[in-house]
Amino acid sequence: MKKICAILCALSIVSACAQQPASITPVSMGNTYSNVSCPKAAELYKQEAAKVPSLVAAQKQAVTGDAIGVFLIGVPMSSLSGGDLEGEIAATKGKLIALAGRLETCGSSPAQVAWG
């Protein structure tokens, strides 16, 4: 019984760890940007894409912090202290996908964003 409890505790701690930016699933934005003009969609896409490098760097720090925290004290510190940006990354990915879809209807295709 003690082994089962220990395994369940370990799994719950590990599952709370921050995910790598590339493995975060985007939030669906549907056709949110379908009525946005093409120039405005291009501007919004550039603004969202400009956020990506800092989000990726911060999330990778959270992943590392969680790994160290779990190793040293058994607690994913970054996730518990608000360092995990999974929600913001998921929203940004969703916005970029929706805006890219809008830009394709405008006849242009935006540069791909790397979530490394």
SEPA-532876 format. One record per residue: residue number from 1; x negated, z negated, y negated of N, C-alpha, C in turn. Coordinates in nm, 3 decimals, padded with zeros to 5 digits. Layout:
BEGIN
<node k="NUM" n_px="X" n_pz="Z" n_py="Y" ca_px="X" ca_pz="Z" ca_py="Y" c_px="X" c_pz="Z" c_py="Y"/>
...
***
This chain:
BEGIN
<node k="1" n_px="-00.082" n_pz="00.000" n_py="00.119" ca_px="00.000" ca_pz="00.000" ca_py="00.000" c_px="-00.086" c_pz="00.000" c_py="-00.126"/>
<node k="2" n_px="-00.195" n_pz="-00.077" n_py="-00.123" ca_px="-00.284" ca_pz="-00.084" ca_py="-00.239" c_px="-00.349" c_pz="00.052" c_py="-00.265"/>
<node k="3" n_px="-00.382" n_pz="00.124" n_py="-00.157" ca_px="-00.443" ca_pz="00.257" ca_py="-00.173" c_px="-00.345" c_pz="00.354" c_py="-00.240"/>
<node k="4" n_px="-00.221" n_pz="00.349" n_py="-00.199" ca_px="-00.120" ca_pz="00.437" ca_py="-00.256" c_px="-00.100" c_pz="00.406" c_py="-00.404"/>
<node k="5" n_px="-00.096" n_pz="00.280" n_py="-00.438" ca_px="-00.081" ca_pz="00.239" ca_py="-00.577" c_px="-00.201" c_pz="00.285" c_py="-00.660"/>
<node k="6" n_px="-00.320" n_pz="00.269" n_py="-00.605" ca_px="-00.441" ca_pz="00.311" ca_py="-00.675" c_px="-00.443" c_pz="00.463" c_py="-00.696"/>
<node k="7" n_px="-00.400" n_pz="00.537" n_py="-00.597" ca_px="-00.397" ca_pz="00.683" ca_py="-00.607" c_px="-00.294" c_pz="00.726" c_py="-00.712"/>
<node k="8" n_px="-00.178" n_pz="00.664" n_py="-00.712" ca_px="-00.075" ca_pz="00.698" ca_py="-00.811" c_px="-00.121" c_pz="00.665" c_py="-00.952"/>
<node k="9" n_px="-00.188" n_pz="00.554" n_py="-00.969" ca_px="-00.241" ca_pz="00.517" ca_py="-01.101" c_px="-00.347" c_pz="00.617" c_py="-01.147"/>
<node k="10" n_px="-00.434" n_pz="00.654" n_py="-01.057" ca_px="-00.539" ca_pz="00.751" ca_py="-01.090" c_px="-00.479" c_pz="00.885" c_py="-01.128"/>
<node k="11" n_px="-00.379" n_pz="00.929" n_py="-01.055" ca_px="-00.314" ca_pz="01.057" ca_py="-01.086" c_px="-00.244" c_pz="01.054" c_py="-01.220"/>
<node k="12" n_px="-00.181" n_pz="00.942" n_py="-01.253" ca_px="-00.113" ca_pz="00.935" ca_py="-01.382" c_px="-00.212" c_pz="00.936" c_py="-01.497"/>
<node k="13" n_px="-00.328" n_pz="00.876" n_py="-01.479" ca_px="-00.430" ca_pz="00.876" ca_py="-01.583" c_px="-00.488" c_pz="01.015" c_py="-01.600"/>
<node k="14" n_px="-00.521" n_pz="01.081" n_py="-01.491" ca_px="-00.580" ca_pz="01.214" ca_py="-01.498" c_px="-00.480" c_pz="01.315" c_py="-01.554"/>
<node k="15" n_px="-00.352" n_pz="01.300" n_py="-01.521" ca_px="-00.252" ca_pz="01.394" ca_py="-01.571" c_px="-00.231" c_pz="01.380" c_py="-01.721"/>
<node k="16" n_px="-00.269" n_pz="01.268" n_py="-01.777" ca_px="-00.254" ca_pz="01.246" ca_py="-01.921" c_px="-00.370" c_pz="01.303" c_py="-02.001"/>
<node k="17" n_px="-00.470" n_pz="01.357" n_py="-01.933" ca_px="-00.587" ca_pz="01.411" ca_py="-02.002" c_px="-00.555" c_pz="01.539" c_py="-02.077"/>
<node k="18" n_px="-00.630" n_pz="01.562" n_py="-02.183" ca_px="-00.614" ca_pz="01.684" ca_py="-02.264" c_px="-00.651" c_pz="01.807" c_py="-02.181"/>
<node k="19" n_px="-00.580" n_pz="01.916" n_py="-02.205" ca_px="-00.605" ca_pz="02.043" ca_py="-02.136" c_px="-00.699" c_pz="02.132" c_py="-02.218"/>
<node k="20" n_px="-00.768" n_pz="02.220" n_py="-02.149" ca_px="-00.850" ca_pz="02.320" ca_py="-02.217" c_px="-00.757" c_pz="02.411" c_py="-02.299"/>
<node k="21" n_px="-00.801" n_pz="02.455" n_py="-02.417" ca_px="-00.715" ca_pz="02.538" ca_py="-02.503" c_px="-00.661" c_pz="02.663" c_py="-02.435"/>
<node k="22" n_px="-00.742" n_pz="02.727" n_py="-02.353" ca_px="-00.699" ca_pz="02.851" ca_py="-02.288" c_px="-00.588" c_pz="02.828" c_py="-02.185"/>
<node k="23" n_px="-00.577" n_pz="02.706" n_py="-02.133" ca_px="-00.477" ca_pz="02.680" ca_py="-02.030" c_px="-00.345" c_pz="02.626" c_py="-02.084"/>
<node k="24" n_px="-00.335" n_pz="02.611" n_py="-02.215" ca_px="-00.211" ca_pz="02.561" ca_py="-02.276" c_px="-00.110" c_pz="02.675" c_py="-02.288"/>
<node k="25" n_px="00.010" n_pz="02.651" n_py="-02.242" ca_px="00.116" ca_pz="02.752" ca_py="-02.243" c_px="00.177" c_pz="02.761" c_py="-02.383"/>
<node k="26" n_px="00.196" n_pz="02.883" n_py="-02.434" ca_px="00.257" ca_pz="02.898" ca_py="-02.566" c_px="00.404" c_pz="02.860" c_py="-02.568"/>
<node k="27" n_px="00.450" n_pz="02.814" n_py="-02.683" ca_px="00.592" ca_pz="02.786" ca_py="-02.704" c_px="00.659" c_pz="02.917" c_py="-02.744"/>
<node k="28" n_px="00.771" n_pz="02.949" n_py="-02.682" ca_px="00.842" ca_pz="03.071" ca_py="-02.716" c_px="00.904" c_pz="03.061" c_py="-02.854"/>
<node k="29" n_px="00.878" n_pz="03.161" n_py="-02.936" ca_px="00.936" ca_pz="03.165" ca_py="-03.071" c_px="01.050" c_pz="03.266" c_py="-03.079"/>
<node k="30" n_px="01.076" n_pz="03.333" n_py="-02.967" ca_px="01.184" ca_pz="03.431" ca_py="-02.963" c_px="01.164" c_pz="03.540" c_py="-03.067"/>
<node k="31" n_px="01.269" n_pz="03.572" n_py="-03.140" ca_px="01.261" ca_pz="03.677" ca_py="-03.243" c_px="01.260" c_pz="03.615" c_py="-03.383"/>
<node k="32" n_px="01.193" n_pz="03.504" n_py="-03.397" ca_px="01.186" ca_pz="03.431" ca_py="-03.524" c_px="01.139" c_pz="03.518" c_py="-03.639"/>
<node k="33" n_px="01.047" n_pz="03.607" n_py="-03.612" ca_px="00.985" ca_pz="03.687" ca_py="-03.717" c_px="01.039" c_pz="03.830" c_py="-03.724"/>
<node k="34" n_px="01.151" n_pz="03.858" n_py="-03.659" ca_px="01.202" ca_pz="03.995" ca_py="-03.655" c_px="01.249" c_pz="04.045" c_py="-03.791"/>
<node k="35" n_px="01.289" n_pz="03.958" n_py="-03.882" ca_px="01.334" ca_pz="04.001" ca_py="-04.015" c_px="01.227" c_pz="03.990" c_py="-04.122"/>
<node k="36" n_px="01.106" n_pz="03.955" n_py="-04.081" ca_px="00.995" ca_pz="03.942" ca_py="-04.175" c_px="00.937" c_pz="04.081" c_py="-04.202"/>
<node k="37" n_px="00.904" n_pz="04.109" n_py="-04.327" ca_px="00.847" ca_pz="04.240" ca_py="-04.359" c_px="00.711" c_pz="04.256" c_py="-04.290"/>
<node k="38" n_px="00.671" n_pz="04.380" n_py="-04.271" ca_px="00.544" ca_pz="04.408" ca_py="-04.204" c_px="00.424" c_pz="04.348" c_py="-04.279"/>
<node k="39" n_px="00.414" n_pz="04.364" n_py="-04.411" ca_px="00.301" ca_pz="04.302" ca_py="-04.482" c_px="00.301" c_pz="04.149" c_py="-04.470"/>
<node k="40" n_px="00.419" n_pz="04.088" n_py="-04.477" ca_px="00.429" ca_pz="03.943" ca_py="-04.465" c_px="00.391" c_pz="03.898" c_py="-04.324"/>
<node k="41" n_px="00.433" n_pz="03.974" n_py="-04.223" ca_px="00.398" ca_pz="03.942" ca_py="-04.084" c_px="00.246" c_pz="03.950" c_py="-04.064"/>
<node k="42" n_px="00.183" n_pz="04.049" n_py="-04.124" ca_px="00.037" ca_pz="04.063" ca_py="-04.114" c_px="-00.032" c_pz="03.944" c_py="-04.181"/>
<node k="43" n_px="00.020" n_pz="03.902" n_py="-04.295" ca_px="-00.037" ca_pz="03.787" ca_py="-04.367" c_px="-00.021" c_pz="03.658" c_py="-04.285"/>
<node k="44" n_px="00.098" n_pz="03.638" n_py="-04.228" ca_px="00.124" ca_pz="03.519" ca_py="-04.147" c_px="00.035" c_pz="03.518" c_py="-04.022"/>
<node k="45" n_px="00.016" n_pz="03.636" n_py="-03.963" ca_px="-00.069" ca_pz="03.645" ca_py="-03.844" c_px="-00.212" c_pz="03.604" c_py="-03.878"/>
<node k="46" n_px="-00.263" n_pz="03.653" n_py="-03.992" ca_px="-00.399" ca_pz="03.618" ca_py="-04.033" c_px="-00.411" c_pz="03.468" c_py="-04.058"/>
<node k="47" n_px="-00.310" n_pz="03.407" n_py="-04.119" ca_px="-00.312" ca_pz="03.263" ca_py="-04.146" c_px="-00.315" c_pz="03.183" c_py="-04.017"/>
<node k="48" n_px="-00.231" n_pz="03.221" n_py="-03.921" ca_px="-00.229" ca_pz="03.150" ca_py="-03.792" c_px="-00.359" c_pz="03.171" c_py="-03.715"/>
<node k="49" n_px="-00.409" n_pz="03.294" n_py="-03.716" ca_px="-00.534" ca_pz="03.323" ca_py="-03.644" c_px="-00.652" c_pz="03.247" c_py="-03.705"/>
<node k="50" n_px="-00.648" n_pz="03.220" n_py="-03.835" ca_px="-00.756" ca_pz="03.147" ca_py="-03.900" c_px="-00.762" c_pz="03.001" c_py="-03.853"/>
<node k="51" n_px="-00.651" n_pz="02.948" n_py="-03.804" ca_px="-00.647" ca_pz="02.810" ca_py="-03.755" c_px="-00.712" c_pz="02.794" c_py="-03.617"/>
<node k="52" n_px="-00.719" n_pz="02.904" n_py="-03.543" ca_px="-00.759" ca_pz="02.896" ca_py="-03.403" c_px="-00.897" c_pz="02.834" c_py="-03.380"/>
<node k="53" n_px="-01.002" n_pz="02.877" n_py="-03.450" ca_px="-01.133" ca_pz="02.817" ca_py="-03.420" c_px="-01.138" c_pz="02.664" c_py="-03.435"/>
<node k="54" n_px="-01.075" n_pz="02.611" n_py="-03.539" ca_px="-01.078" ca_pz="02.465" ca_py="-03.556" c_px="-00.991" c_pz="02.396" c_py="-03.451"/>
<node k="55" n_px="-00.878" n_pz="02.457" n_py="-03.414" ca_px="-00.795" ca_pz="02.399" ca_py="-03.309" c_px="-00.869" c_pz="02.397" c_py="-03.175"/>
<node k="56" n_px="-00.936" n_pz="02.506" n_py="-03.144" ca_px="-01.012" ca_pz="02.515" ca_py="-03.018" c_px="-01.122" c_pz="02.410" c_py="-03.016"/>
<node k="57" n_px="-01.197" n_pz="02.399" n_py="-03.125" ca_px="-01.307" ca_pz="02.301" ca_py="-03.130" c_px="-01.254" c_pz="02.158" c_py="-03.115"/>
<node k="58" n_px="-01.146" n_pz="02.126" n_py="-03.185" ca_px="-01.090" ca_pz="01.991" ca_py="-03.177" c_px="-01.035" c_pz="01.962" c_py="-03.037"/>
<node k="59" n_px="-00.971" n_pz="02.060" n_py="-02.976" ca_px="-00.916" ca_pz="02.038" ca_py="-02.842" c_px="-01.027" c_pz="02.021" c_py="-02.740"/>
<node k="60" n_px="-01.134" n_pz="02.097" n_py="-02.754" ca_px="-01.247" ca_pz="02.082" ca_py="-02.661" c_px="-01.310" c_pz="01.943" c_py="-02.676"/>
<node k="61" n_px="-01.314" n_pz="01.892" n_py="-02.798" ca_px="-01.362" ca_pz="01.755" ca_py="-02.819" c_px="-01.270" c_pz="01.654" c_py="-02.751"/>
<node k="62" n_px="-01.140" n_pz="01.679" n_py="-02.758" ca_px="-01.043" ca_pz="01.589" ca_py="-02.693" c_px="-01.061" c_pz="01.592" c_py="-02.541"/>
<node k="63" n_px="-01.085" n_pz="01.710" n_py="-02.487" ca_px="-01.107" ca_pz="01.723" ca_py="-02.342" c_px="-01.231" c_pz="01.644" c_py="-02.302"/>
<node k="64" n_px="-01.338" n_pz="01.660" n_py="-02.378" ca_px="-01.462" ca_pz="01.588" ca_py="-02.349" c_px="-01.443" c_pz="01.437" c_py="-02.365"/>
<node k="65" n_px="-01.376" n_pz="01.398" n_py="-02.473" ca_px="-01.350" ca_pz="01.256" ca_py="-02.495" c_px="-01.268" c_pz="01.194" c_py="-02.384"/>
<node k="66" n_px="-01.168" n_pz="01.267" n_py="-02.335" ca_px="-01.086" ca_pz="01.217" ca_py="-02.225" c_px="-01.169" c_pz="01.204" c_py="-02.098"/>
<node k="67" n_px="-01.252" n_pz="01.303" n_py="-02.071" ca_px="-01.335" ca_pz="01.298" ca_py="-01.950" c_px="-01.430" c_pz="01.178" c_py="-01.954"/>
<node k="68" n_px="-01.491" n_pz="01.156" n_py="-02.069" ca_px="-01.582" ca_pz="01.042" ca_py="-02.083" c_px="-01.505" c_pz="00.910" c_py="-02.073"/>
<node k="69" n_px="-01.391" n_pz="00.904" n_py="-02.140" ca_px="-01.309" ca_pz="00.783" ca_py="-02.135" c_px="-01.263" c_pz="00.749" c_py="-01.995"/>
<node k="70" n_px="-01.218" n_pz="00.849" n_py="-01.920" ca_px="-01.173" ca_pz="00.825" ca_py="-01.784" c_px="-01.290" c_pz="00.782" c_py="-01.697"/>
<node k="71" n_px="-01.406" n_pz="00.844" n_py="-01.718" ca_px="-01.524" ca_pz="00.809" ca_py="-01.638" c_px="-01.570" c_pz="00.667" c_py="-01.667"/>
<node k="72" n_px="-01.575" n_pz="00.629" n_py="-01.795" ca_px="-01.630" ca_pz="00.499" ca_py="-01.832" c_px="-01.531" c_pz="00.383" c_py="-01.817"/>
<node k="73" n_px="-01.408" n_pz="00.403" n_py="-01.866" ca_px="-01.314" ca_pz="00.291" ca_py="-01.864" c_px="-01.181" c_pz="00.323" c_py="-01.795"/>
<node k="74" n_px="-01.168" n_pz="00.444" n_py="-01.744" ca_px="-01.047" ca_pz="00.479" ca_py="-01.672" c_px="-00.928" c_pz="00.514" c_py="-01.758"/>
<node k="75" n_px="-00.952" n_pz="00.543" n_py="-01.887" ca_px="-00.843" ca_pz="00.572" ca_py="-01.979" c_px="-00.878" c_pz="00.697" c_py="-02.061"/>
<node k="76" n_px="-00.786" n_pz="00.796" n_py="-02.070" ca_px="-00.812" ca_pz="00.917" ca_py="-02.151" c_px="-00.795" c_pz="00.884" c_py="-02.300"/>
<node k="77" n_px="-00.902" n_pz="00.841" n_py="-02.362" ca_px="-00.896" ca_pz="00.790" ca_py="-02.499" c_px="-00.845" c_pz="00.893" c_py="-02.601"/>
<node k="78" n_px="-00.891" n_pz="01.017" n_py="-02.594" ca_px="-00.849" ca_pz="01.117" ca_py="-02.694" c_px="-00.699" c_pz="01.142" c_py="-02.688"/>
<node k="79" n_px="-00.647" n_pz="01.152" n_py="-02.568" ca_px="-00.503" ca_pz="01.176" ca_py="-02.554" c_px="-00.421" c_pz="01.058" c_py="-02.607"/>
<node k="80" n_px="-00.470" n_pz="00.939" n_py="-02.584" ca_px="-00.396" ca_pz="00.821" ca_py="-02.628" c_px="-00.411" c_pz="00.794" c_py="-02.777"/>
<node k="81" n_px="-00.520" n_pz="00.842" n_py="-02.837" ca_px="-00.543" ca_pz="00.814" ca_py="-02.979" c_px="-00.497" c_pz="00.928" c_py="-03.070"/>
<node k="82" n_px="-00.431" n_pz="01.029" n_py="-03.015" ca_px="-00.378" ca_pz="01.137" ca_py="-03.096" c_px="-00.472" c_pz="01.255" c_py="-03.115"/>
<node k="83" n_px="-00.582" n_pz="01.258" n_py="-03.042" ca_px="-00.677" ca_pz="01.367" ca_py="-03.055" c_px="-00.637" c_pz="01.493" c_py="-02.980"/>
<node k="84" n_px="-00.540" n_pz="01.481" n_py="-02.891" ca_px="-00.495" ca_pz="01.596" ca_py="-02.812" c_px="-00.402" c_pz="01.682" c_py="-02.898"/>
<node k="85" n_px="-00.440" n_pz="01.807" n_py="-02.921" ca_px="-00.363" ca_pz="01.899" ca_py="-03.006" c_px="-00.282" c_pz="02.000" c_py="-02.926"/>
<node k="86" n_px="-00.245" n_pz="01.963" n_py="-02.805" ca_px="-00.175" ca_pz="02.056" ca_py="-02.717" c_px="-00.049" c_pz="02.114" c_py="-02.781"/>
<node k="87" n_px="00.031" n_pz="02.033" n_py="-02.845" ca_px="00.154" ca_pz="02.081" ca_py="-02.908" c_px="00.128" c_pz="02.180" c_py="-03.019"/>
<node k="88" n_px="00.030" n_pz="02.149" n_py="-03.102" ca_px="-00.003" ca_pz="02.239" ca_py="-03.213" c_px="-00.060" c_pz="02.371" c_py="-03.162"/>
<node k="89" n_px="-00.141" n_pz="02.364" n_py="-03.058" ca_px="-00.198" ca_pz="02.487" ca_py="-03.000" c_px="-00.087" c_pz="02.570" c_py="-02.936"/>
<node k="90" n_px="00.004" n_pz="02.506" n_py="-02.865" ca_px="00.116" ca_pz="02.579" ca_py="-02.802" c_px="00.201" c_pz="02.648" c_py="-02.908"/>
<node k="91" n_px="00.226" n_pz="02.579" n_py="-03.019" ca_px="00.306" ca_pz="02.639" ca_py="-03.127" c_px="00.231" c_pz="02.755" c_py="-03.192"/>
<node k="92" n_px="00.103" n_pz="02.738" n_py="-03.217" ca_px="00.024" ca_pz="02.845" ca_py="-03.279" c_px="00.017" c_pz="02.967" c_py="-03.188"/>
<node k="93" n_px="-00.002" n_pz="02.944" n_py="-03.059" ca_px="-00.002" ca_pz="03.057" ca_py="-02.964" c_px="00.132" c_pz="03.130" c_py="-02.967"/>
<node k="94" n_px="00.241" n_pz="03.054" n_py="-02.969" ca_px="00.374" ca_pz="03.115" ca_py="-02.973" c_px="00.396" c_pz="03.196" c_py="-03.100"/>
<node k="95" n_px="00.352" n_pz="03.142" n_py="-03.213" ca_px="00.365" ca_pz="03.214" ca_py="-03.340" c_px="00.284" c_pz="03.343" c_py="-03.337"/>
<node k="96" n_px="00.162" n_pz="03.336" n_py="-03.285" ca_px="00.078" ca_pz="03.456" ca_py="-03.280" c_px="00.140" c_pz="03.563" c_py="-03.190"/>
<node k="97" n_px="00.196" n_pz="03.522" n_py="-03.079" ca_px="00.260" ca_pz="03.619" ca_py="-02.989" c_px="00.381" c_pz="03.683" c_py="-03.057"/>
<node k="98" n_px="00.463" n_pz="03.600" n_py="-03.122" ca_px="00.583" ca_pz="03.653" ca_py="-03.191" c_px="00.544" c_pz="03.745" c_py="-03.306"/>
<node k="99" n_px="00.443" n_pz="03.705" n_py="-03.382" ca_px="00.398" ca_pz="03.788" ca_py="-03.494" c_px="00.333" c_pz="03.917" c_py="-03.445"/>
<node k="100" n_px="00.259" n_pz="03.910" n_py="-03.336" ca_px="00.200" ca_pz="04.031" ca_py="-03.279" c_px="00.309" c_pz="04.128" c_py="-03.235"/>
<node k="101" n_px="00.416" n_pz="04.075" n_py="-03.177" ca_px="00.529" ca_pz="04.160" ca_py="-03.138" c_px="00.593" c_pz="04.226" c_py="-03.259"/>
<node k="102" n_px="00.606" n_pz="04.151" n_py="-03.367" ca_px="00.662" ca_pz="04.207" ca_py="-03.491" c_px="00.570" c_pz="04.315" c_py="-03.546"/>
<node k="103" n_px="00.440" n_pz="04.291" n_py="-03.543" ca_px="00.346" ca_pz="04.389" ca_py="-03.596" c_px="00.342" c_pz="04.516" c_py="-03.512"/>
<node k="104" n_px="00.366" n_pz="04.503" n_py="-03.383" ca_px="00.372" ca_pz="04.622" ca_py="-03.298" c_px="00.489" c_pz="04.711" c_py="-03.337"/>
<node k="105" n_px="00.601" n_pz="04.651" n_py="-03.377" ca_px="00.715" ca_pz="04.732" ca_py="-03.422" c_px="00.684" c_pz="04.797" c_py="-03.557"/>
<node k="106" n_px="00.586" n_pz="04.743" n_py="-03.629" ca_px="00.544" ca_pz="04.800" ca_py="-03.756" c_px="00.444" c_pz="04.914" c_py="-03.736"/>
<node k="107" n_px="00.399" n_pz="04.931" n_py="-03.614" ca_px="00.304" ca_pz="05.038" ca_py="-03.586" c_px="00.158" c_pz="04.992" c_py="-03.592"/>
<node k="108" n_px="00.134" n_pz="04.863" n_py="-03.601" ca_px="-00.004" ca_pz="04.815" ca_py="-03.601" c_px="-00.020" c_pz="04.710" c_py="-03.492"/>
<node k="109" n_px="-00.142" n_pz="04.698" n_py="-03.446" ca_px="-00.168" ca_pz="04.595" ca_py="-03.344" c_px="-00.278" c_pz="04.503" c_py="-03.397"/>
<node k="110" n_px="-00.248" n_pz="04.375" n_py="-03.404" ca_px="-00.344" ca_pz="04.278" ca_py="-03.458" c_px="-00.460" c_pz="04.256" c_py="-03.361"/>
<node k="111" n_px="-00.570" n_pz="04.204" n_py="-03.414" ca_px="-00.685" ca_pz="04.171" ca_py="-03.331" c_px="-00.649" c_pz="04.056" c_py="-03.238"/>
<node k="112" n_px="-00.702" n_pz="04.061" n_py="-03.119" ca_px="-00.676" ca_pz="03.954" ca_py="-03.022" c_px="-00.747" c_pz="03.826" c_py="-03.064"/>
<node k="113" n_px="-00.687" n_pz="03.714" n_py="-03.033" ca_px="-00.744" ca_pz="03.584" ca_py="-03.067" c_px="-00.802" c_pz="03.523" c_py="-02.940"/>
<node k="114" n_px="-00.923" n_pz="03.470" n_py="-02.946" ca_px="-00.988" ca_pz="03.408" ca_py="-02.831" c_px="-00.959" c_pz="03.259" c_py="-02.829"/>
<node k="115" n_px="-00.910" n_pz="03.209" n_py="-02.716" ca_px="-00.878" ca_pz="03.068" ca_py="-02.701" c_px="-00.982" c_pz="02.996" c_py="-02.619"/>
<node k="116" n_px="-01.097" n_pz="03.059" n_py="-02.597" ca_px="-01.212" ca_pz="03.010" ca_py="-02.525" c_px="-01.211" c_pz="02.878" c_py="-02.477"/>
***
